Amino acid sequence: MAQATIKIRLKRSPICCPEKHKRVVKGLGFRKLNQVVERPDNPSTWGMIRKIPHLVEVVA
């Protein structure tokens, strides 16, 4: 059975954010603004999303 995934989009730049937020953005695999990445749907991914809700959005 394939593992469920979620798509996440970087909607705002992390330039003026704290260093911790920048590391979370990089940890999720983002390189560019408006980039969409697919990550496994697990608690650790959701925890990262909850740390930076002002920068990312979950795409349906």
Secondary structure, DSSP 8 states (H G I E B T S, - for coil): ----EEEEEE-S--TTS-HHHHHHHHHTT--STT-EEEEE-SHHHHHHHHH-TTTEEEE-
